[in-house]
Amino acid sequence: MPAQSKPAQKLIVDVQCACPALEKSLSSIASHALIKRWVKTAVQRSGLLTLRFVNQTESKKLNFAFRKKDKPTNVLTFPYELTKQSLAADIVFCLPVVQKEAREQSKTVKAHLAHLIIHGCLHAQGLDHEMGKEAQKMESLEIKILKNLGFTNPYISQ
């Protein structure tokens, strides 16, 4: 009797933009298909990830509501379910903050966005960067995944 193969893992990635202007801005940086490829490179589980691109007002409200920080932030990850095989999470990006940070760090917006998408995906999988050893593990994974996608180390100044 032939060995039964495992069912293929299915990761559904939903990319949303809060308004048409953000959609237009995002599409000039990366297509939804490319963003989904970045996510699927970083996540080896089945499940559902929603990536939502928002303006500064929405980011600030979410950051205050969930982190008590009264300012917009580049990325917020909201994990809902995490097992060895699957996950469910929302990852919210403030595109204007991402663009501003890229300029300040002399990076392309595409490279910075790819980094933050990988970063958010790793958070959705339970990784964190608050403590030394775990931060080192997370940064190493980010660097490795980004290298596989053709991007340079985001922690080295250009």
QUINOR-V138827 format. One record per residue. RES is the residue in one letter. PSI is psi in radians with two decimals (NA if undefined). OMEGA is omega as a letter, one per 30 degrees, with the letter a starting at -180 (* if undefined). NEAR is the number of other ideal C-beta (glycine too) atoms within 12 Angstrom. Layout:
RES;PSI;OMEGA;NEAR
RES;PSI;OMEGA;NEAR
This chain:
M;2.24;a;3
P;2.59;l;4
A;2.42;l;5
Q;2.37;l;6
S;2.67;l;7
K;2.54;l;9
P;2.51;a;9
A;2.43;l;9
Q;2.43;a;18
K;1.97;l;17
L;2.10;l;28
I;2.22;l;21
V;2.06;l;35
D;2.11;l;21
V;2.17;a;32
Q;2.58;l;23
C;2.41;a;27
A;-0.38;a;26
C;2.86;a;18
P;-0.61;a;12
A;-0.69;l;16
L;-0.67;l;30
E;-0.78;l;22
K;-0.78;l;13
S;-0.77;l;24
L;-0.75;a;34
S;-0.40;l;20
S;-0.22;a;16
I;-0.90;a;29
A;2.48;l;32
S;2.82;l;16
H;-0.68;a;21
A;-0.74;l;13
L;-0.75;l;23
I;-0.77;l;37
K;-0.64;l;23
R;-0.75;l;23
W;-0.81;a;37
V;-0.82;a;40
K;-0.35;l;27
T;-0.56;a;27
A;-0.32;a;38
V;2.08;a;39
Q;0.68;l;20
R;2.86;l;29
S;2.98;l;23
G;-2.72;a;30
L;2.20;l;23
L;2.24;l;41
T;2.14;l;31
L;2.09;a;42
R;2.26;l;33
F;2.18;a;43
V;2.99;l;36
N;-3.14;a;28
Q;-0.60;a;26
T;-0.85;a;18
E;-0.71;l;27
S;-0.76;a;33
K;-0.75;l;24
K;-0.79;a;22
L;-0.75;a;31
N;-0.66;l;25
F;-0.78;a;17
A;-0.65;a;16
F;-0.35;a;16
R;-0.01;a;19
K;0.56;l;11
K;2.12;a;16
D;1.01;l;14
K;2.74;l;17
P;2.72;l;29
T;2.83;a;32
N;-0.76;a;35
V;2.44;l;38
L;2.34;l;34
T;2.30;l;36
F;1.60;l;25
P;2.37;a;28
Y;-0.59;a;17
E;2.41;l;20
L;2.06;l;24
T;3.13;l;15
K;-0.47;a;13
Q;-0.41;a;19
S;2.93;l;24
L;2.82;l;37
A;2.25;a;26
A;2.72;l;35
D;2.42;l;31
I;2.15;a;42
V;2.21;a;42
F;2.35;l;46
C;1.74;a;36
L;-0.73;l;42
P;-0.64;l;28
V;-0.74;l;31
V;-0.78;a;40
Q;-0.75;l;29
K;-0.80;l;19
E;-0.71;l;26
A;-0.79;l;25
R;-0.83;a;14
E;-0.54;a;15
Q;0.12;a;21
S;0.79;l;15
K;2.79;l;27
T;2.63;l;23
V;-0.66;l;28
K;-0.81;l;28
A;-0.74;a;29
H;-0.72;l;33
L;-0.77;l;41
A;-0.77;l;37
H;-0.82;a;39
L;-0.56;l;43
I;-0.80;l;48
I;-0.78;l;41
H;-0.86;l;37
G;-0.67;l;42
C;-0.67;l;44
L;-0.69;l;40
H;-0.74;a;32
A;-0.40;l;37
Q;0.22;l;35
G;0.02;l;21
L;2.70;a;30
D;2.90;a;21
H;0.45;a;22
E;-0.54;a;12
M;2.64;a;11
G;-1.05;a;11
K;-0.74;l;13
E;-0.65;l;17
A;-0.75;l;18
Q;-0.73;l;17
K;-0.78;a;20
M;-0.80;l;30
E;-0.72;l;25
S;-0.74;l;20
L;-0.75;l;29
E;-0.84;a;35
I;-0.79;a;23
K;-0.83;a;19
I;-0.78;l;32
L;-0.67;l;33
K;-0.76;l;20
N;-0.44;l;17
L;-0.02;l;28
G;0.27;l;15
F;2.67;l;29
T;2.94;l;21
N;2.07;a;18
P;-0.20;a;32
Y;0.00;l;20
I;2.19;l;16
S;2.41;a;10
Q;NA;*;15
